[in-house]
Amino acid sequence: MKKLIALATIMAVMVLVAALAQAQSPANDLKPTFISPTPGLYVNGWPAFTVSYPKEWVEMPAVLPEVIFAAGAARPDLPPVLQIRVFAGLFPLEDWAKAFMHLGVPLFTDVKVLSDRPSKLKDGTPAREVEIEWVYQGAKRNDLLLAAKKEMTWVAIIVDADEGKLGEDVKRVAYSLTFQPDREKPVKVPPDVQAFLDMYCADWGNHDVRAVMEHFSDRFRDSGASKAYYEKWFRDPASPPQTGGTISASTVTVFEAHGNRAYIDGFWLFKAKADSDAVKVVMLWQQIINEHGQWRWFGNQK
């Protein structure tokens, strides 16, 4: 009997120790959602941040290229309840509402800004909270927009209200946005991948659109946007490559190979023509593919 009690005690201690070890595992052990999805938790590569949402929500197709993740209740009569956007922007925090309207939600009508005020994330990071009202297919809805900025990169959380008004559950999802800079340490990549990144930066800086697009797979898809979509963007006179901007010094913070594909994330140093200081901008498109011995951007498709 004593041996059984002792054995049970040892097993209980082992279970407790394992549970504590799991609970205290460092944040940098988290893998981005694109690599290893966790129900109820979105994990971004760079900038390193997480967003929590109800576990019963399901991932949904992103509707715009800058939407990197969308999830919501499994109800076909609703648009995605949660959208996470990451994109570059030169505008200040207080202009977020205006910028969002400019980014465009062309399917919506009667869009009104109901409130627009400064806020903070849980860790004190400055943020902007905006509530908008809009009409979609005859139904009036409300959105809570919460935006925070890291360097030149915006992180925007957009949460749909289910019945036209914003409750505490909606705010909890938005304000779960948590930056985790301890997950942003550089990692080494294979020499051929580094060569691919260096050449991409060089062609981008030379404003050679044809050469830049050679770094994209013909099968590239980013939230539904094709290679042709981005070629059009690169040729836009207002785009950073066409206005003299350059990118350099690729810093990779996440790299994991999967056969002839690899997940990659990190940032470049971006320098506008008129600026003397370079700033960090997000490394877009998340996935590369090796085609006939050449690495190319593959996008965020599965």
N, C-alpha and C positions, 0 to 999 in steps of 0.2 A: 504493500500500500504506500509506504513512504517513497519507494522508488517511482511509483506512478505519479505521486504528488510532485516529486522533484522534477520528473520529466515534463509534467504539465507546466510547471513553473518556468522551466528553461524555455519551453516552446512559446509560452506567453511573452517572455522577455524578448525572445528573438523576433516575434511578430511586432512587438512594440518598437524595437530598435529599427526594424525595416520600415515601419510606418513613419517614424521620425526622420529617418534618412530620406525617404521619399518626400516628406513635407518640407524638408530643409534643403532639397536639391537646388543648386543655384539657378538663377534665371537664364544663364547662358547655356544651360543644357536643353533649353527649348528649341525645337526645330520649327522653322517657318511652316505655316499651314500648307503651302504648296508642296512641301516634301512629306509632311506627316500631319494630317488634319486631326484636330481634337474637337469633339462635339462641344459647342458652347464657348470656344475660345479661338479667336483669330490671332495668329502670331505672324508679324511681319519680319522681313529680313532686315533691310535698311531703309529708312530709319528703324531701329529696333523698338517695336512697341507691340502691345497686346490690346485687344478689345474683347470683353466678355459679353455674351448674349445667351438667351435661354437655350438649353441643350436640345429642346424639341424642335427648334428652328432648323431648316434645311438650307444648304447652300443653293443659290440660284444663279442663273446666268447674269453676268454683268451687262449693263445696257449701254455704257459709254466707255471709250478706251481708258479714261483716267480712273474708272471704277475698278479697283483691284480685288474687291470682294463684295458679295451681296448675299444676304441670307434673310429668311423670313418664315412665317408660319406656312405650312403646306396647304395654302388656299389659293386656287387659281384666280379668284376674283380680286386679289390684292396685288399691287406692285411689290417689289422687294421691300421688306420692313427696315432692313439695315443695309446701308451702303457705306463703303469705306473708299475714299478717294485719296490718291497721292499724286501730286503734280507740282511742277515748278511754278513759282509766281513771284513777281517783283513788287507786288502791291503790299501796303502795310496792313496790319491786323484789323484796324478799324474800317478798312474798305472791303472786308470779306463779303458782306451782304451784296454790295454792288457787283463785286467780282463774280459771285455765284450766279447772279441774274444774267451777267454777261456770258458766263460759261454756257448757259442755256439749258433749258428744259423745254424744247420746242413743242412737245406734245401737250404741255400744260397751258391753261389759260387762266385769266383773272388772278395772276400772281400778286400777292400783297405781303409786304414785310410788316408783321405785327409787333415785333420787338427786335432790338439790336443792341446788345450791351457787352461790355468787357466781362470776362470771367477768368477762372483759373482751373487747371486740372488738380487732382488730388496732391500732386507733388509740388504745386505752386507754379507750374508752367503757365505763362500767360495764354489765354484763349479768348475766343469770341463766340458768344452764343446768340443765335438768330432763330426766330420763329417765323415761318412763312405759312401763308394760306394759299391754296391753289385749287383748281378744278381740273379733274381728269375724267374724261368720258362721262361728264355730267355730275360727278360726285365731288363734293367739297372735302378737302383733306388738309391736314396740318403736318408740317415737318419741323423737327428740331435739328438745327445745324450747329455743330460744335467744331471749331477749327483751331488748330494750333500749328505753329510754324517752327521748323528746325532748319537753320541756315536759310537756303532759298527754297526749301521743300515744304509744301503744305500737306498736312494730314487733316482730312475733313471727315467727320462722322455725321451721317445723315440718317435720322431715324423717323420713320413714318408713324403717325398716330393712327390707331385702328378705327377710331370713330370721330375723327375731326377735332379732338382735343388732346393735349399732351398731359400725360400722367407721370407719376414718379417712376414707373417702370421704364418709360421711354428715356427719362433723364439718367437712370442708372446705367442703361446700355451706353449712352453717349459718354457719360463721365467715367466709364470704366477705362477709357483710353489712358494707357500708362506707358510712358517711355522707359526703355531699359538700356541705357548706354553701356552697361557692362557686357552686352552681347555684341558690341560693335568693334571688337578687336580684329585687326587684319589677319587674314589667313593666306597661305601660299597656294598658288594654282600651278598646274603643270606648265612647262615652258611653252608648249604650243598654244595653250589657252591665253597665256600672257602675251604671246606674240599677236594673237588675234585681237586682243583688247588694245594693244599699242597701235596696231595698224588702223583699227577703227578710229581711234582718237586722232591719228595723223590725217586720215582722209576727211574726217569731220572738220578739223581745223583748216584744211586746205579748201574747204567749201566745194569739194568735188562730189556732187550728189550722185553721179553715176557710180563712182568708186565706193561711196558710202553704202549704196543699196546692194552692192555685191556682197556685203557682210550680212545680208538678210536671206534666209531661206525662202524659196518660192512658196513654201508651205507655211510661212510665218502667219501667226494669228495672235493678236493681243486684244483680249476682250472682244473678239469678233473683227477687229480692225486688221486689214490685210497689209501686205508689203506695199501695195499701190497706195493705200491710204497714207502711209508714212512718207512715201516718196513725194506725194503731193504736199505734205507738210514741210518736208525739207526744202522744196522748191518755192515755198511761200516767201515773198520778199520780207515779210515781217518776222520770219522764224529766226531763232538765234544763230543758226549757221549762216544765214544770208545777211545778217546784220553785223557780222564780224566776230561773233562769239566763238570761243574755242574751249575744248575739253582736253584734260590731260591727267596724268598721274592716277590711273585706275587703282582704286583701293577695294579689294574684295574682302567682304566680311563673312560671306556664306558661300561655300562651294561643296557640292556633293554630286558625284558622277553616277549615272544610271545607264550603263551600256554606252550607246553612241550619243546619249544626251547627258546634259549636266545642268543642275540648278545653280544659278549664280546670282549673287546680290552684293551690293556695296555702293560706292559712289565715285564720281569723278570730280575733279576740280574744274569749275567752270569760270571763265573769265570773259566778261562782256567787253566789247571793243572800247567803250568809254570808261571802263573801271580799271583801277590799278590793282585791286585786290581780287583774288580768286575765292570763290565760295564753293561749298560742297553741294552737289546736286545728285539726286538718286540715279542709280544705274538701272535703267528701264529694261523691261522685257524678260527678266527672270530666268529664261531658259535658253540654252544654246544646243545646237545639234551638229554632229560631225557628219558632213556629207562629202564623200569621196576624198577624205583626208583634210577637209577644210571645215573649221568651226564657223557657224553662222548663227545669227539670232533666230530663235524659234518661237518666242513669245510665251504667254502664260497658259497656253492650251495644255490639256491633259495628254 
